[in-house]
Amino acid sequence: MPQPPATDHAVHRLVPSPAGRTHLVEQGTGPLVLLVHGFPESWYSWRRQLPALAAAGFRAVAIDVRGYGRSSRPDAVDAYRMQDLVADNVAVVEALGERSAVIVGHDWGATVAATSALLRPDVFRAVGLLSVPYTPPGGPRPSEVFAGMGGASAEQEFYISYFQEPGRAEAEIEPDVRGWLAGFYAALSADTMPPPGAPDPHFVSRGGTLRDRFPAGRLPSWLTERDLDVYAGEFERTGLTGALNRYRNMDRDWADLAGHHGAPLTQPSLFLGGALDASTTWLADAIAAYPTTLPGLTASHLLDGCGHWLQQERPEETNRLLTDWLDALPS
């Protein structure tokens, strides 16, 4: 497929994928870097990385993951298995006329990026993980693990369990998408997250909603009203079901990836985490296991005073660490 002319500004494109189409935003020329967002975001979460990577000599491409934005949103719940998202990423690389790429993901995107590198090392030559550490496939069935996270009294429910039943979380979020997103982003941001000892926003009280525990009245410093409009506008148009269906396939992924139990990622890798992010504190053992699980790790950094939305809370630091790592990769 012919490549578009070199440009110093971002270009939106639709390319074929197994689900139908993937929407992507592209900037720059050079080695391909594929950027994969998490929940509840879109390509827009990489808006500050696209120009920085392009200026550093890379072809930066941020996608809308299946179920989000202008990418296809299949109806079937089981169309959002991890293997399907890996196939979408491979299709993007091929549609761009490339044979290989570095893949970088944040939040769910980090797990998608890691699995893409695990299943298709022929395509993904290096992998960067933001916020969510790598944990090899295997272990207990995920739904059983999450069901036990509310404690013995079961007076609260972990958010991933809460997301499992189709329509349940949608009924909370969709009547006020903008307000819910503002609260969710604030709950996991360093400058607006609840103080120590406050009810944990990752859990739902019996008979309550996630939103009950969100901070109210102040946006995190990284999120402008316009940014919130962009995120909310997409989800108001598409609904949340496609995004939430990723959570509803964790047991299917567990079964699909059984043949890769305990498998390390051997490509050159990067990990960036926020020191105040529950993803890094809860999964501290996974980070400690990196000498075994990420033997190709060449850079790992915890950003002090940073929450979950790493590349948006600390864009300049993230850009510097990311481009330094990319520059050091073998060509």
N, C-alpha and C positions, 0 to 999 in steps of 0.2 A: 504494500500500500504506500503511495507517495506520502512523504512527510510534508507537513505544512512549512511555509517559509519561516525562517528565523525571525523571532520577534522579541521585543523587549517588554511586551505587556502580556497579560494572561489571555489565553484563548480558550473558549468553551467548545467542547466537542462531544458528540455522541458516537460511540463505537459499538460494534456488535458484541454480544456476550451470550453465554448459554441461556440466560433468562430473557434475552431479547436485546437490551441495550444497557450500556454503562455510560453515565455522564461523567466527564472529566474536565478538569481545568489544567491547562498546560502553560508553562513559561520556561523559556531558555532553551539552550542547545548544549549537547554534551552527553555524558553517560546518564542513562535513565534512572531516576529515583522515583519510585512509586509510593505515594503517601496515602495511608488508609486511616480514616477517622474512626471514632468510637461512638458511644451512646451518651446523650441524644444530640448528635451534631450533624455535620455534613462536610463536604469538601472545604467549606468556608473556615473550618477550624485551622486550616493550614494557610490562611491568607497572608500571614506574616512570614511564612517559610518560603513560599513560591518565589517571590522576588529575590530573597537572600540566596537561595540555592541557584537561581538563574544567574545572579551576579557572580557566583563562585564557579561558574562553568559547568553547571549540570542542567539536564533536561528534567525539570521538576513537574510531576503530574499528580494532582490530587483528585481522587475519585469520590463520587457518591456511591457508597456501598449499596448493594442490592437491598431494596426496601426503602431507600432514602432518596429524597430530592427528585431529580429527573431521571434516575436510573429505574429499571423495571422493578415492579413490585408484584411478584407472583402471589396468587391467592392462597396456595397450599402452605400450611404451617411448615411442613417438612421440606419446603423448597429453600429454607434458610439454613441448611446444614453447613458445617464448616467446609466440607468437601466442595460444596457448590460455590462458596465464596472464593475458595482457592482457584477453582476453574474460571471464575470471573476475572481474577487477577491475571492469570495466564493469558486469557483472551485479550485483555487490555495490552499487555506487552506485545502480543502478536499483532494486534490491530495497529499499534504504533510503529510497526516495521522493525521492532527490536528482537534480539534473541535472548537477552538477559537484562536483569535490572537489580538494583538494590531496593529492598522493600523496607519501609519504615511505617510503624503503626502506633497509634495511641489508644489506650483503654481497650475496648473490644478489638480495635484495629491492631493492637500489639499481638493479641492472640491469633488473629487472622494472619498477620504477617509471619509470626513464628510458625504457624501450621503450613503456610505457603512455602516457607523455606524448608520445612521438614519434608513435605510431600513432593516438592519440585525443586530440588537442589540444582537441577540442570538449568532452571530458569532464574532462580533467585540466588544471586552469588554472595549476598551479604544481607544482614537483617538488623534493623534498629528497633528497639522496643522502648516505648515511652509510657511510664506510669505503672503498667502491669507487668510484673516479672514473668519470665518463662518458667512454666512448670510442665515437665514432660507428660504426655498422655498416660493414663492409668490411674490406679488408686480406686477408692470406693466410688459407687455410682453418685454423680453430682447431686441429684435431687435428694438423696438420703443425707448427704453432708449438709446441704443448705437447710433441710427441714430441722436439723438438730441445732442450728445456730441461734435459735431464739431463746435457748436456755431451758432448763428442766420445767419451769412453770408454764412455758409456751404462752406467756402473756404478750409476746411480741413475735413478729414474723420477719425473717430476713427478706430484703427487697427482691432478691432473685426468685425466691419462692412465691412472693406476692405477684411477680410478673408472669407466672406460669400459666394461669388460667386465661384463655383468650377472652378479651373483652373486659376483664376486671380492672386492670390498670388503665386501659383506655377510658373507662367510665370516670376515673378520677381526673385524668389529664385533659381530655379533649374538650370539655366545656370551657376551659380557660388555659389554652396551650401557652400563651405568652406568660401569664402569671406563674404557671407551674414550672416552666423552664427557668424563669428568673430565680425562683426559690431553689431549684435543684442545682443550678450553677453556683449560687451563693453558698449553699450548704457544703460544697466541696472545695471552695476557694479559700486560700489562706487568710485573706483579710475579712471574710464575712462568715466563716464556718462557725457553728455553735461552740461555745467555750467548753473546756474540759469539765466533765461532770454533767453536762446537759444531755437530754435524750439524744441518742445516736440517730442521725437522719438516714442511716442505712436500714433501719428497722421500722416496721409498722406496728402500732399498738393494736391489740385485739379490737376489732370493730372500727378501727380508724383508717387513716390514709397516710401515705408518705408525706404529703404536704403539711400535715399537722406539725411536723418537726423541722420544717424548713425555716430559716431566718426570713424575716419580711422587712420590706421598707428600704432596702439598700442594695444596689447592684454591686458586684465585685468590681474592683478598679479596672480590670482588663476588659470589661463588657460595657460597651456604650449602648444607648437606647437604639441606635441604628443597627448595631450587631444583633441585639435581641430581636429586632424586627425581622432581620434576615432569617435567623433560626426559626422564629415563630411562624413566619410566613410560609416556609416550606412545610412545616408539620401541620399547619392549619389546612394546607392544600392536600397533603397526602394522608393525614392521619398518622397514628403511632403504631399501627399493627405491624407493618413491615419491620420497623425497628425493634419492636418487642419480640417478634418471632425469633430473633437470634437467641434470646434467652430460653425460648421454648424448645430448643434443639440440643441442649447440653447433654442430655442422656443419649440422644441419637449419636452425637459426636463421640461420646465416650465409647459407644459400641463400634462406630465406624473406624475409630483409631486404635482399636484394641491391639492390632498387629504392631503398633509403634510404642507399646508400653515401655516407659522409661527411656525413650530415645533422646539422646542429646542433639542439640543443634551444633553442627561442626563448622558452619561458615563463619567468617569474620562477623562479629556482632558488637552491638552497642546497647547499653542500658542507661536510661535517664529516668530518675524518679524524684518525686517531691517528698521532702522529709516530713511534711505534715499530712501526707496522703495516706488514707487507710489502706490503699492498695499495696503500699510499700511496708507499712508497719505490720499488717496482718500476714503478709507473705515474706517476712524477714527471713524465714528458713529457706525459701526458694532462692532469695538473693545469696544467702550463705552457701547454697549448693552450686553456684555458678561454675566453680572449677570443674565440676563433673558434668553439669547439664549444658553449659555454654563454654566448651573448651576453646572456642575461637574468640572469646570475648577480648576485645582490644581496648575498650573504654567503658567505664562505669562511673556514674556520678549521681549523688543525691543532692538536690538543690535545697539548701537551707531556707526555711521560711516559705516554702512553696507548697501549694496544695495539689489538686488532681489535674487541673487543666494546664498542664506544664507549658506547652508551646504557646499558649495564649497569656498565661500569667507572667511568664518570663521569656518573651520571644527573643530578645537579643542574646541572652545567655544560651538558650536552646539553639539558636542559629549558629552561634560560634562553636559550640560543642559538636553539633551535627556536621558542620562543614569541615571542621578539623578532622573528624573521624572519616568522613567521605574522602577527603584529600589524601589520607594515609592508606586507603584501601589499595590493594594491587589492581592494576588496570586490566 
